[in-house]
Structures are given as C-alpha cells and as structure tokens.
Amino acid sequence: MPVEFTKITGPSQLIGLWRIEDQNNLTSRGNVAFQRSYEVSHTEACRELIKAITGIENLVIDKDKYGKPFIQNNKSFISFSHSGNYAAAILNKEASVGIDIQLKKDKIVRLANKFCSEQELQYINQVDQIDYLHIIWGAKEAMFKQYGKGEVLFKEHIFVHPFNLKESGSITVTFKKHALVQTVNFDYQCNEDYYLVYTASNL
C-alpha cells in the first residue's frame, strides 16, 4: 500500500497519509452511481490506511450510533478523512481524536460566512485568506470528529483562536455546547495540494 508518510506525534499517537494513485479514473460526473463508487473507494482507502498504520491485518472498523468510527475489540481511538486523491488517518491509544484533510479550493471564500464567526473573520489576514479558511475549517471538522456526538454548528459551537499562519504549526480550539466547554490544541500543516489538521498529542 503506497502510504505517503506516517508520523508519530506523541507516545500514544500516530497519523498516516495516503496519496491514492489508482482511482480507476473516478471523477465526479454528476452520475449518482458513479459518485457512490467514488465515495466508497475513498472510505475503503481510509479503512486500509488505519490497517497500514496499526500493522493489524484483520482489524474490523465499525461506526457507533453517531457515525464515529472505532476498531472492534480495541481500545484505541481513530479518525479519518479524505479529499481528492488523499486519505488521512489518526490513531490514539488513550483519548478521542479528530483529523481532516482538504484539497486547496478557492470556493472556500464563498462559504466562509457559513462556518466562521465574526471574531474569526476579523483576525484573518486577507492576503492569506484561503489558507486561513482551510485551516479554520479543518480545525472545526477535526473538533467535530473528536467530540463525536453529532449535532454541532461550526459557526456557533466551535471557535478557532487567532493564530499566525505558518507552513506548519499549532492552533487552539474551544468547543462550547450547553454546559460543555472544552479547549484543545490541534496541529496543522500546509502543502501545495492540501491542508491537514489533526488533534495534537498533548490532549
């Protein structure tokens, strides 16, 4: 399996990235059956990536009632994501985690008001607007997956604290819903093709 890289990010945490070379020439053509095949191939890529980074050939991945994936008969926590020809996965032996990968797309600017609060929009450097928005979106998606219980409004429940954009770095994210308030750190990296955001090892 052509795993692009694996990275140990802490004593109990490992992430992996797979650039999927063979998609059987699958592209979005507006055909429902065709699109379903495309999504299935990405889901299977994520599952295979979990197997690759754990080294366990016969593991079985299932989903709980909220849709959060887990490994049967294993206490480790996992999360995965896919975008374009990339699949990303994270595993932590001790605590819930989240990961998100997104291909760079200009259209994210048009969607900013749907997932960013006014406070977040104010600190974004307009020159690097596209980069900031992808990282903010990725952090919120990863936080949503780490929370793992659904019914989350990105604009209202998740706040990404101001940060200085780098090729790779750390960001702080606060999740607030009813009485629950949780602040955690996420790491990110920017590539020419994609943005990767995942739970930091210092949970």
C-alpha positions in Angstrom: 0.0 0.0 0.0 1.6 3.3 -1.0 1.4 5.2 2.3 2.9 8.6 1.6 4.0 9.0 5.2 3.4 8.0 8.8 4.3 10.3 11.7 4.5 9.6 15.4 3.1 12.8 17.1 3.3 11.6 20.7 3.9 8.4 22.8 0.3 7.2 22.1 -0.5 8.8 18.8 0.2 8.1 15.1 -1.0 9.6 11.9 -0.8 8.5 8.3 -1.4 10.0 4.9 -2.0 8.0 1.7 -1.9 9.5 -1.8 -4.3 7.3 -3.7 -2.7 6.8 -7.1 -5.3 4.4 -8.6 -8.8 5.7 -8.5 -9.9 3.7 -11.5 -10.2 7.1 -13.3 -13.0 8.0 -11.0 -14.1 11.6 -11.3 -17.3 13.5 -10.4 -19.5 13.4 -13.5 -22.9 14.1 -11.9 -23.9 10.5 -12.1 -25.3 9.2 -8.8 -24.0 5.6 -9.2 -20.6 6.9 -10.4 -20.4 9.3 -7.4 -21.3 6.5 -5.0 -18.4 4.4 -6.3 -16.1 7.3 -5.8 -17.1 7.7 -2.2 -16.9 4.0 -1.5 -13.3 4.0 -2.9 -12.3 6.8 -0.5 -13.9 5.1 2.5 -12.1 1.9 1.8 -8.9 3.9 1.4 -9.3 5.3 4.9 -10.0 1.9 6.3 -6.9 0.4 4.6 -4.9 3.3 5.9 -5.9 2.5 9.5 -4.8 -1.1 8.9 -1.5 0.1 7.5 -0.6 2.4 10.4 -1.6 -0.1 13.0 0.0 -3.1 11.3 -3.0 -5.2 12.2 -4.2 -7.0 9.1 -7.5 -8.4 10.4 -8.9 -5.5 12.3 -12.5 -4.6 11.8 -13.6 -1.0 11.7 -17.2 -0.1 12.7 -19.2 3.0 13.5 -21.1 3.9 16.6 -24.6 5.4 16.7 -23.3 8.9 16.0 -21.2 7.7 13.0 -17.9 7.9 14.8 -15.5 5.1 13.6 -13.9 2.7 16.1 -11.9 -0.5 15.9 -13.7 -3.6 17.2 -12.2 -5.3 20.2 -9.6 -2.5 20.5 -9.4 0.4 23.0 -7.6 2.8 20.6 -9.4 5.8 19.2 -9.4 6.6 15.5 -10.5 9.2 13.0 -10.1 9.5 9.2 -10.7 11.9 6.4 -10.4 12.0 2.6 -10.3 14.7 -0.1 -9.4 14.3 -3.7 -6.7 11.6 -4.0 -5.7 11.8 -0.4 -6.8 9.8 2.7 -5.6 10.7 6.2 -6.0 8.8 9.5 -5.1 9.2 13.1 -4.9 6.8 16.0 -4.5 7.5 19.7 -4.4 4.8 22.3 -5.7 6.9 25.1 -8.2 9.6 24.0 -10.6 10.6 21.3 -9.0 12.3 18.3 -10.0 14.0 15.0 -8.4 14.7 11.7 -9.3 16.5 8.5 -7.6 16.8 5.1 -8.8 19.2 2.4 -7.6 20.0 -1.1 -7.0 23.7 -1.7 -10.1 25.3 -3.3 -10.8 28.9 -3.9 -14.5 28.4 -3.4 -14.0 28.2 0.3 -14.0 32.0 0.4 -17.7 32.0 -0.7 -18.5 29.6 2.2 -16.6 31.5 4.9 -19.7 33.1 6.5 -21.4 29.7 6.9 -18.7 28.3 9.2 -16.7 31.3 10.6 -17.8 33.6 13.4 -17.4 37.4 13.1 -14.4 37.1 15.6 -12.7 34.6 13.3 -13.2 36.6 10.2 -11.7 39.7 11.8 -8.3 38.1 12.5 -7.9 36.6 9.1 -5.1 38.1 7.1 -6.7 38.9 3.7 -3.6 38.2 1.8 -3.6 34.6 3.1 -7.4 34.3 3.3 -7.7 31.0 1.5 -5.0 29.4 3.7 -6.6 30.7 6.9 -10.1 29.5 5.9 -8.9 26.0 5.1 -7.1 25.6 8.4 -10.1 27.0 10.3 -12.5 24.7 8.5 -10.1 21.7 9.1 -9.8 22.5 12.8 -13.6 22.7 13.2 -14.1 19.4 11.3 -11.4 17.7 13.4 -13.0 19.1 16.6 -16.4 17.8 15.4 -14.9 14.3 14.9 -13.1 14.4 18.2 -16.3 15.3 20.0 -18.0 12.5 18.1 -21.7 13.0 19.2 -23.1 15.0 16.2 -25.5 18.0 16.2 -22.7 20.6 16.1 -23.0 24.0 14.4 -19.5 25.0 13.3 -20.2 28.8 13.4 -21.8 28.7 16.9 -20.2 25.9 18.8 -16.6 25.8 17.7 -14.2 28.8 17.9 -10.7 28.8 16.5 -8.5 31.2 18.4 -6.3 33.7 16.5 -3.1 32.2 15.1 -0.2 33.3 12.9 -0.1 31.4 9.7 2.9 29.1 9.0 3.7 26.1 6.8 3.0 24.0 10.0 2.0 25.0 13.5 -0.4 24.6 16.3 -3.8 26.2 17.0 -6.2 26.4 19.9 -9.8 25.5 19.5 -12.7 25.9 22.0 -15.8 23.8 21.8 -18.9 25.2 23.6 -22.3 23.5 23.6 -24.7 23.9 26.5 -22.7 23.2 29.7 -19.8 21.6 27.9 -16.8 23.7 27.4 -13.6 22.1 26.1 -10.4 23.8 24.8 -7.9 21.6 22.9 -4.9 22.0 20.6 -4.6 21.0 17.0 -1.6 20.7 14.8 -1.7 21.7 11.1 0.4 21.6 8.0 0.0 23.3 4.6 1.1 21.6 1.5 0.9 22.8 -2.1 -2.0 20.4 -2.7 -3.7 20.1 0.7 -4.2 21.2 4.3 -4.0 18.7 7.1 -5.3 19.4 10.6 -5.3 16.9 13.5 -5.5 16.6 17.2 -2.2 17.5 18.9 -0.6 14.8 21.1 -0.8 16.9 24.2 -4.5 16.3 24.7 
